[in-house]
Amino acid sequence: MRPKIYLFGDSITEFSFDDGGWGVSLANHFSRRLDVVLRGYSGYNTRWALKVLDRVFPTAESGAAPPLAVSVFFGANDACLPDRRGAFQHVPLDEYKQNLHSIVSSLKDDTLGYGRAWTLVSACLKRWPKALILLITPPPVDEDARIRHPYVENPSGLSERTNEAVGCFAKACVKTAGECGIPVVDLWTRMQQYPDWRKAYLSDGLHLSQEGNKVVFEEVLKKLNEGGLSLENLEVDLPLFSDIDPGDPFKAFQQ
């Protein structure tokens, strides 16, 4: 069986298998070397993610082969403001940080979990101690576009998120990665380095355009390569067509 990479996150992960999505690009890039497994859940925050970990990922007792890497991409919904339309999705900043610690702990190492959220994952310690766990910060938010593209009726006329608030969650994600000793993609900072990021990288002020998906793909691929998951280091699944002898085709399958 091919090794796997799991993509775990909210709608920005769920939609990553749309046309031009960053998940599709990863699957194409690692074709015949890795299976990219989508585990994206639209609207979810880290609090809900902790509740469903054992339903999302196989347990150690299942005998499933551990993946080579897992991306953890939450924060856009946690950052909904507590006094606006998306209040039920809001998670306080300190809890968000604790939840990320606990998610990482449950996937990788039992020395990193702490706080009240830790009790939710105590049953699945050291699931995949050698897997590369990659945190991804939420991207920046275009508040004006969020007002123009509401999902449901929005009588207040205010964006359910602000870019300033999302930035606080992005910084907490980066800090958590440092405390856990794992890599992180800081999308919030990376995307805002381009002056026209609102129109170039976002489709509705929150979700990614094709150009935004391209940025995520490039940044995630860079971190995977730095972690040793490059095409050069991964074996191709079954013999390549070019390696099959026309005079004795089945010889290649015996090696």
C-alpha positions as CSV (number, residue, x, y, z in Angstrom):
1,M,0.0,0.0,0.0
2,R,1.2,3.5,-0.7
3,P,2.1,5.7,2.2
4,K,-0.4,8.5,3.1
5,I,-0.6,12.2,3.9
6,Y,-3.7,13.4,5.7
7,L,-5.1,16.9,5.3
8,F,-7.1,17.8,8.4
9,G,-9.0,21.0,8.7
10,D,-12.1,23.1,8.0
11,S,-13.7,24.2,4.8
12,I,-10.4,25.6,3.4
13,T,-9.2,22.0,3.6
14,E,-12.5,20.4,2.5
15,F,-12.5,22.6,-0.7
16,S,-8.9,21.8,-1.4
17,F,-10.0,19.0,-3.7
18,D,-12.0,21.4,-5.9
19,D,-10.7,22.3,-9.3
20,G,-7.3,24.0,-8.8
21,G,-7.3,23.2,-5.1
22,W,-4.1,22.8,-3.1
23,G,-5.0,19.3,-2.0
24,V,-5.5,18.2,-5.7
25,S,-2.2,19.8,-6.5
26,L,-0.5,17.8,-3.8
27,A,-2.1,14.6,-5.0
28,N,-1.0,15.3,-8.5
29,H,2.6,16.2,-7.4
30,F,2.9,13.0,-5.4
31,S,1.2,10.8,-8.0
32,R,2.2,7.1,-7.6
33,R,4.2,7.9,-4.5
34,L,1.7,9.0,-1.8
35,D,-2.1,8.9,-1.3
36,V,-3.3,12.3,-0.2
37,V,-6.3,11.7,2.1
38,L,-8.8,14.5,2.6
39,R,-10.3,15.0,6.1
40,G,-11.8,18.5,5.8
41,Y,-14.9,19.6,7.7
42,S,-16.6,22.8,6.7
43,G,-17.4,25.1,9.6
44,Y,-15.4,23.2,12.2
45,N,-13.2,24.8,14.8
46,T,-10.5,23.2,17.0
47,R,-13.0,22.4,19.8
48,W,-15.1,20.3,17.5
49,A,-12.0,18.8,15.8
50,L,-10.9,17.5,19.2
51,K,-14.2,15.8,19.7
52,V,-14.0,13.8,16.5
53,L,-10.3,12.8,16.3
54,D,-11.0,9.1,16.9
55,R,-13.6,9.2,14.1
56,V,-11.4,11.0,11.7
57,F,-8.1,9.0,12.1
58,P,-7.5,5.3,12.6
59,T,-6.4,4.4,16.1
60,A,-3.1,2.6,16.9
61,E,-5.1,-0.6,17.6
62,S,-6.6,-0.7,14.1
63,G,-3.3,-1.8,12.6
64,A,-3.4,0.8,9.9
65,A,0.0,2.0,8.6
66,P,0.9,5.4,10.0
67,P,0.9,8.3,7.5
68,L,4.1,10.1,6.6
69,A,2.5,13.5,7.4
70,V,-0.6,15.3,8.6
71,S,-1.5,18.9,8.0
72,V,-3.6,20.6,10.7
73,F,-5.4,23.7,9.3
74,F,-7.8,25.3,11.7
75,G,-8.4,28.8,13.0
76,A,-10.6,30.6,10.5
77,N,-13.8,29.5,12.4
78,D,-12.3,29.8,15.8
79,A,-11.6,33.4,15.0
80,C,-15.3,34.3,14.4
81,L,-16.1,37.2,16.7
82,P,-18.2,36.2,19.8
83,D,-20.7,39.1,19.4
84,R,-21.4,38.6,15.7
85,R,-23.2,36.2,13.4
86,G,-20.6,33.3,13.7
87,A,-20.5,33.5,17.5
88,F,-21.3,29.8,17.9
89,Q,-18.1,28.9,16.1
90,H,-15.9,31.2,18.2
91,V,-13.2,29.6,20.4
92,P,-11.3,31.9,22.8
93,L,-7.7,32.4,21.8
94,D,-6.1,30.6,24.8
95,E,-8.4,27.6,24.3
96,Y,-7.5,27.6,20.5
97,K,-3.9,27.3,21.4
98,Q,-4.5,24.5,23.9
99,N,-6.6,22.7,21.4
100,L,-3.8,22.8,18.8
101,H,-1.4,21.4,21.4
102,S,-3.8,18.6,22.2
103,I,-4.4,17.8,18.5
104,V,-0.7,17.6,17.9
105,S,-0.2,15.5,21.1
106,S,-2.9,13.1,20.1
107,L,-1.2,12.5,16.7
108,K,2.4,12.5,17.6
109,D,3.7,12.6,21.2
110,D,2.3,12.3,24.7
111,T,4.6,15.0,26.2
112,L,3.0,18.0,24.5
113,G,-0.6,18.0,25.7
114,Y,-1.7,20.2,28.6
115,G,-4.8,22.0,29.9
116,R,-8.4,21.0,30.2
117,A,-8.6,20.0,26.5
118,W,-5.9,17.3,27.2
119,T,-8.4,15.0,28.8
120,L,-10.3,14.6,25.5
121,V,-7.4,13.0,23.8
122,S,-5.7,11.0,26.5
123,A,-6.9,7.7,25.0
124,C,-5.0,8.1,21.8
125,L,-1.5,9.0,22.7
126,K,1.4,8.4,20.4
127,R,-0.8,7.5,17.5
128,W,1.9,8.3,14.9
129,P,5.1,9.4,16.8
130,K,7.2,9.5,13.6
131,A,4.7,11.4,11.4
132,L,5.5,14.9,10.3
133,I,2.8,17.2,11.7
134,L,2.4,20.5,9.9
135,L,0.4,23.4,11.3
136,I,-1.1,25.9,8.9
137,T,-2.4,29.3,10.1
138,P,-5.7,30.7,8.9
139,P,-5.3,33.0,5.9
140,P,-6.0,36.7,6.1
141,V,-9.7,37.9,5.8
142,D,-11.1,40.6,3.6
143,E,-13.8,42.1,5.8
144,D,-15.5,44.0,3.0
145,A,-15.8,40.9,0.8
146,R,-17.3,38.9,3.8
147,I,-20.1,41.5,4.0
148,R,-20.7,41.2,0.3
149,H,-20.7,37.4,0.4
150,P,-22.7,36.3,3.5
151,Y,-23.6,32.6,3.9
152,V,-26.9,33.4,5.7
153,E,-28.9,36.6,6.4
154,N,-26.7,39.1,8.2
155,P,-28.9,42.0,9.5
156,S,-25.9,43.6,11.3
157,G,-24.1,44.3,8.1
158,L,-20.8,43.5,9.8
159,S,-18.2,40.9,9.0
160,E,-18.3,37.9,11.3
161,R,-14.5,38.0,11.3
162,T,-11.9,40.8,11.3
163,N,-8.4,40.4,9.8
164,E,-6.9,41.7,13.1
165,A,-8.6,39.0,15.1
166,V,-7.6,36.3,12.6
167,G,-4.0,37.6,12.9
168,C,-4.0,36.9,16.6
169,F,-5.0,33.3,16.0
170,A,-2.4,33.0,13.3
171,K,0.3,34.2,15.7
172,A,-1.0,31.7,18.3
173,C,-0.7,28.9,15.7
174,V,2.9,29.9,14.9
175,K,3.8,30.1,18.6
176,T,2.2,26.6,19.2
177,A,4.3,25.1,16.4
178,G,7.4,26.5,18.0
179,E,6.5,25.1,21.4
180,C,5.8,21.7,19.8
181,G,8.9,21.8,17.7
182,I,7.0,21.2,14.4
183,P,6.9,23.1,11.1
184,V,4.2,25.8,10.4
185,V,3.0,27.6,7.3
186,D,2.2,31.2,8.2
187,L,-0.4,32.0,5.5
188,W,-1.7,35.1,7.3
189,T,1.7,36.8,7.0
190,R,2.8,35.2,3.7
191,M,-0.3,36.2,1.7
192,Q,-0.3,39.8,2.9
193,Q,3.2,40.3,1.5
194,Y,1.4,40.7,-1.9
195,P,-0.3,44.2,-2.1
196,D,-3.4,42.9,-4.0
197,W,-3.9,39.8,-1.8
198,R,-7.6,40.4,-1.2
199,K,-8.5,40.0,-4.9
200,A,-5.7,37.7,-5.9
201,Y,-5.8,35.1,-3.1
202,L,-9.4,35.1,-1.8
203,S,-12.7,34.2,-3.6
204,D,-15.2,35.5,-1.0
205,G,-13.0,37.2,1.6
206,L,-12.4,33.9,3.4
207,H,-12.0,31.0,1.0
208,L,-9.2,30.7,-1.5
209,S,-9.1,31.6,-5.1
210,Q,-7.0,29.4,-7.5
211,E,-4.1,31.7,-6.9
212,G,-4.6,31.4,-3.2
213,N,-4.7,27.7,-3.5
214,K,-1.4,27.8,-5.4
215,V,0.2,29.7,-2.5
216,V,-0.9,27.1,0.0
217,F,0.3,24.3,-2.2
218,E,3.7,25.9,-2.7
219,E,4.2,26.6,1.0
220,V,3.0,23.2,2.2
221,L,5.2,21.4,-0.4
222,K,8.2,23.4,0.8
223,K,7.6,22.3,4.3
224,L,7.1,18.6,3.2
225,N,10.3,18.8,1.2
226,E,12.2,20.2,4.1
227,G,10.9,17.4,6.2
228,G,12.3,14.8,3.8
229,L,9.1,14.1,1.8
230,S,10.4,15.0,-1.6
231,L,9.9,13.1,-4.9
232,E,13.6,12.0,-4.8
233,N,13.1,10.4,-1.4
234,L,9.9,8.5,-2.2
235,E,9.6,5.3,-4.2
236,V,7.3,5.0,-7.2
237,D,4.4,2.6,-6.8
238,L,4.9,-0.4,-9.1
239,P,7.3,-0.4,-12.2
240,L,7.2,2.6,-14.5
241,F,6.1,1.9,-18.0
242,S,9.6,3.0,-19.3
243,D,11.1,0.2,-17.1
244,I,9.0,-2.6,-18.6
245,D,10.8,-4.7,-21.2
246,P,8.6,-5.2,-24.3
247,G,10.1,-8.6,-24.8
248,D,9.5,-9.8,-21.3
249,P,6.9,-7.5,-19.6
250,F,6.4,-9.6,-16.5
251,K,10.1,-9.5,-15.6
252,A,9.6,-6.0,-14.2
253,F,6.9,-7.2,-11.8
254,Q,9.1,-9.9,-10.3
255,Q,11.7,-7.5,-9.0
